[in-house]
Every structure is written in structure tokens, then in C-alpha cells.
Amino acid sequence: MDAVEKIARTCLYEGYLLWPYRKSALKNTRRWTFGGVFPQSRATALGEPGSMRTDVLIETDEADGADRAATVGVRIRFLHLVERRVLREGRHGPEPVEELTVGDRRYVSWQEATEREIVLPPWTPAEAGRPRGTAIDVPAGQDEEPLTGPAGHREGTVLRSWKRLTGTVETEAVPVADGAYRLTVRIHNTTPCPHPPDPGRLGARDEMAAYAFLSTHTVLDTGGGHFLSLTDPPDHLRQAAADCANTGTWPVLVAATEPAPGQNRQRAGTVLSSPVTLYDFPAVAPESPGDLFDGLEIDQLLILSILSMSEAEQEQARACDPKAREILDRCAALGPDELMALHGGARAGRRLEDV
């Protein structure tokens, strides 16, 4: 996994599940807190956004005298809520239960999420005279996992189901200077919902989360050009950067490109637009052993907390979510050197005049 994909995936799952990684933990009773784009017909009543907008600046190589038109690729990534129900084989057929133990493993009814990615066809800003639209249509579905006991008999089923999601992605390019454009990506959720929510009722937002684009991120790549920092743009594009309107997300540079001779500014071939506010060129520390879903915590302290959990607490976490199981197994496999590497390290510095 390259550095760009690693930081993009880390942001996608930020807050997905928090320590102590159990359904009963108070901090896990309100999930899907970042980057939700809810159905437009229900969003206002819930006080949630029904769209997301990303504005970025791109300077094509044409500005440097190159005879090559820049192309842009756009990917929309989000999490899709998956309802997980546990069914027990009863006398009269399958019956829903909160949890079920089969053999030495416990299964719990709750929620998971699966990743979705919408890839738009490459386009050229110089030829994008008016907004271009791309449809999002993720069909509903379900999956059954049979639970077989030690004796070989079916004792239950894990039923996973998800709602249909629909929406649109609009892209637009507006010239702001010679060889420079403001690119806009708008994401709209048009998913039809069966009934209007009661905003005053506890749990209304959680019910609508099944129809939302959760933890929505936009990734833009370019060939034949480079994106410019909105926090430190070149002088001649400072006003254009100030005019960019980002709603519910913030774009940062994530793949640096070498500046042209005589230039000393931030530019990149890839932008990550995330609901988690970052600085340009964020990175996951090389010492980090993997996702913990809580970037506000120090990895070492969080891992030590995980390792101090009792066997009963670990069993509850493992049953809570497959990703929680992965975290516990990964932490248990860490050796002394890997744990010590999390204690701290020195990075190579830069001279002040090079910053």
C-alpha cells in the first residue's frame, strides 16, 4: 500500500470504532460522525448535509510552456452502512437474537460498513465548458453467513444487508489565470427514503445513516499538471485560493511534485479532500502497525490499553466487529522492538530557509 493510499484509507476509517472497541462502550453509541452526506430530501430535517463540495486549484503544464493538456481523475470514496443481524435456528425456524455463541465464538447483532468507490472518467479542465454529471447507483443487497457448530449442525446465520444508494457527482472547471483552473467536485445524495424522520426522536439520525454516504472522501489525480496548496498558494493565485468554497471537507496535497526552477511552492499530483481537517502532505508514521481508527490518540498508549484488556473484554470486542478482531490480533502479535519503536523517534530536520 503506497503512502497516498495509506493516508486516504486511514481518514476513511477515522472514528469507525473506538477503544475499547465494544458495542456497549458509550463512545460507540453514536457512530458515523465524519463526512456523512445524507439524502437531500431528509438532510435538512436532520440538521445534516445533503451534499459535499470540494474546490481545488490546478495549474497545467501549459503555464510552463509545455505542449500538453492536463487530465484529471476523480474518485469518490465512502462507507456504506451494513446492518448485521444474528439469527438463531429455533424450533420454528430462524429467529433474531442480540447475540449468539457457536462453538467458542460469539456473534453480535450490530452494524458494519463496506467501502464504496465511484471512479469518474478522466477529463480535461480546458475542455470542460459546463458541469459534467456522473450518476451514483449502488444496489441494495444482502449476504448470509451460515454458523455451523462443532457437531456440524447449522446453529444460526449472520445476515448482512444494505440499502440502495443513489446520487450524482458534478465536476466543473473555471479558468482563474493563464493555465490555471478552479476545479469543483459536488457530491449529492438523492437516495429515496421510505418515510420522513422525526428529528426530535432519539435514533432518527442513526436510522437515516443506512441511506447516507458515510465518511465521504474525494481523491483527485492529475497528469500534465499539478495541484496547488490552498493554505500556501503562489502570490498570483492567492485570491483564487481565497475564493474556493469547500463545504464539509478540506482538500490537502498528498503527493509532492518537484517545483520548477526558480519556484519554491507547494504543489502535488494528488489531492485528498477529507472531512478530517489536515495539513498538506499528511502521512501515517512508518512505525504505526496499522489502523486503530482514532487519530486523536497516541498509538503507543492506545496499544498498551488494548493489551491490558481482560480476556472477557477482548472476547466482547472480537464479537463486536471483524475489524476490532483484526486490531486485537495485530496488537497481540507485536514484539518488544515494535512496541519500543512507538515510544518516539527523531525525524530528519530541514533548514529554516528551505521551508
BELSULFEN-V84504 format. One line per field, one symbol per residue. ss: DSSP state (A for helix, B for strand, O for the rest). phi: phi as a letter, one per 20 degrees, with the letter a starting at -180 (. if undefined). psi: psi as a letter, one per 20 degrees, with the letter a starting at -180 (. if undefined). Layout:
BEGIN
ss = ???
phi = ???
psi = ???
END
This chain:
BEGIN
ss = OOAAAAAAAAAAOOOOOOOOOOOOOAAAOOOOOOOOBOOAAAAAAAOOOOBBBBBBBBBBAAAAOOOOOOBBBBBBBBBBBBBBBBBBBBOOBBBBBOBBBBOOBBBBOBBBBBBBBBBOOOBOAAAOOOOBBBBBBBOOBBBBBBBBOOOOOBBBBBBBBBOOBBBBBBBBBBBBBOOBBBBBBBBBBOOOOOOOOOOOOOOAAAAAAAAOBBBBBBBBBBBOBBBBOOOOOOAAAAAAAAOOOOBOOBBBBBBBOOOOOOOOOOBBBBBBBBOOOOOOOOOOOOOOOOOOOOOOOOAAAAAAAAAOOOAAAAAAAAAAOAAAAAAAAAAAOOOAAAAAAOOOOOOOOOOAAAO
phi = .ffffffffffgdfmgbdgelcfffgfefddledmfdegffcfffemdfdbbcddcdcdefgfeneebffdcdccdcbedfdedddddfdfdofcfcfbbdcmdcdccfaccbceccddefgbdgfdefcgddcedbdffabbddfddfgenefdabdddbbefccaccdcbccfcafmcceeccddcddgfdfbffegeefnfffffffddeelfccddcccnabedfeebffgfcfffffefdddmabecfccfcfffgndcbebbebcddcfefceglfbegffffqfcmbfeeegffffffffeffffffffffffagffffffffffefegfffffffqaddfecfgfee
psi = prhghghghghhjpjgpqpkkqhiphijhorlipkporphiigghikqqjrpppprppprihhjjqmppqqpppppprqppopoppppoahkapppqhrppocjpqpppbqaqqqqpopqqqrohhjnhrppqpqpooqqrqppoqoprhijqpiaqoopqqqppqaqppqqpppirojqqoppopppojppqhqqqohippigghhihijqoqlpqpppqqpkaqqqpihmrqgijghhghipopojrppqpioqqpqqpiqmrpqriqpooqioprrqlqqpphipirpijniiqpgghgghhghiqrhghhggghhgphhhgggggghhiprghhghhihrrpqprqqhii.
END
